[in-house]
Amino acid sequence: MKRLKKVISVSCVLSLAMTSVAMADKKDTLQQSISGYNTNAALNFSDQYAWQLFTDLNHPADLSNCGPARHKALGDDGLTVWEVWQSREETFLDGAVRPPRWREGCNDGGFYSYPEGNYSNFDDEAVRINKKAYRFIRSKQLYSLDEQERLAQDGVTDIDFPLGSKTVKAGWVKIEEADKPFYHWVEVERDDEVIIFGLSAIHIASKDFPTWFWATFEHVDNNTRWNLTYPEAFPGWVVPSKDSAACPPSNLACNQIPEGYGLEGTKWENYRLRGTQTEIVDNRGNPTILVNSHLEGVLDQESMSCISCHALAVKGESGDSMPIPITEGTNENGLPMGHIGALNPTLFLDNNGSPIPYVGLDYVWTLRNAKRENF
């Protein structure tokens, strides 16, 4: 398959998406996009910024330094940058054991380092955490459920991740050998059988401002193939895509790729931006919606909002790691409905109307995977 080298330069696209990043050369620009933040680009050029994050985080990784491989181009085989970040499973260990230092864990081989028999990431979803977010979790002992409860008991109301924190959630589907050129893929050995998994969904959360920047991408097969093969798990794109970087204003759901990002001729040309989210409501007060039809395929897509859902990521003084349900009722098809727009304040009150003692987890649902300490 023909692959074009990605141009990482101060082009027209980068001038929009990276306006506040004054970097001296191409290598520094790539590294800054991966590890830093850009409030102006995220808010004012959201779709362009989403594609820049997509291409940079999917750049092939250098396992020796846990960063982008300078000698490789977008679309080359191997693990991507986000795949060498710490996984959810490697961060939240049994007994709330302190996870290893970043350098010890981030270059351990990504997916291929999982304990034998642990393939839940491929059957469900994978979650990866970048260096800033991981070091924050580690330094604040947020990998401990007991510590989260102690914070709530001490009256701490909100945890605040540093700007530049990022998480990636990915969805996978089993594919055939013939599908490999059109997917980012990995092979996993299970019960003496090698199974090929193709990346079908990737959701990026980047803290470029207090309520985070949200962008979600899907493989085109989710709406043209898997929705026909597995209609219950892949309901298709019920909510139209919105992409001002690739599409004209008259048709934001054109479902194309934008020019200038080096996607053409690579496996990544088969992925589409489904949308971005920066605010809980639009300028007319209408709730904003952002949904990934794979990752939220079993939910009512028209009532999905990343900001609204993740705003419910809180931890109480004790008990349930998810004290406020992320769904409320069902639609006419029996699918659970989520919260959209501004949240009802009563969600944060107990049955007597008193505030629930809790600590806000700064939109980071991954923290609910924290484990109990062994005393």
Phi, psi and omega in degrees: 000134181291136179233135178257142177291138179283134178265111180252091186214175178276074180269186177300319181294312181294330179295333175277307188283338184232038187299326184267005180256107180259092184253153185279328182214177186296318182298316180295324179298316179297313181296321180295320179296324183286319188255346186256202179215160181213092184298316182298312181295318182298321183276322189259339179225056192302312184289321176297319179295322178299315180293326178294317175298318181302311182290322181289318180287337177265009173294143178304143185265152172256108184293343181284337181226007177062025179233192180289142177279110186294333184272359180249160181247159176305129180101346176294156182292161177113173179296146177269172182304313184291338181286345176260003170291166179292136178277165175303317183291329181277347181267318184253092186267154178304140181075011182055039175294138181297125181291162183292166175299157185308309186295330180290328186259331190285340183247034183268010176105009175060229184301328187287353182266356184296147178304146182303130179094350181261094182238023185301331181298329183275330178278338183239269180203157177249142177232129180234147187236132182281176188301314183297314181293319182295314180296326177294313178301317182292316183289329181266004179058033181282357173285352179258123176295325178296321179293321176300319179291324178297321178298316178297318180294330180277001177088009175291124186266330184212138170267141184233103178292150179290150174302141184098353175294142180216148170226151177233131173246131184232146176243144184233158177217147179290132180232173179258168180305321182293342181277344188308316182297343186254003183227154159278127190222161172221156177249136180231132178270125180223121179051049178064017177237135177268120181250136178263126177246131178255141178289120182249343181207142176217125184242125184248128172242122185231126181276087176262348176200171190306323182265013175068161176250133186238133178215139182226139183233152177219152173288145183299334180295340178299334183249357183230350184223301184292331177293336177271328181281317181231069187300331180286325180270332181235085183286357182088181186270078179298317176267122182299151176289158174223115184214098180281348178282327183254341191240156175285157180303332182283348182208075182290349179257036182289340178055056175239179174255150180279156176277153173095005181248002178075022182280329185301134177081003178245169177298335184285350177289352180265008180250150183232143172283120178275337178158170176231165179212130178233342182226155182281333174222160177275185186287359174249007177086006179279137178300137176273150183235136172215124185216146172250119189292342175272305185294332176242031186296336182266011180244169176285108188298327185285355178239032180253131178215119182301312183297313182296317181295311184288340175294343179272003179285094180225161175232127179278184182293332180197168174085223190304136177281353177227073187293336178249119183299143180272353176236158183212103180076183180228159177273188184293343178262006179081010179274136178301138180259142180264190178258133176233154180071197181297135183285148176288121182303335182292344176299335184260016179244152177276186184295342179265002180084010179265148179301137176282125176294116181206164172245128177288135184264021175054049174067010186255094180294336181304332181295344178288353176273004178302149185250160176288146177281149175263116182264000000 
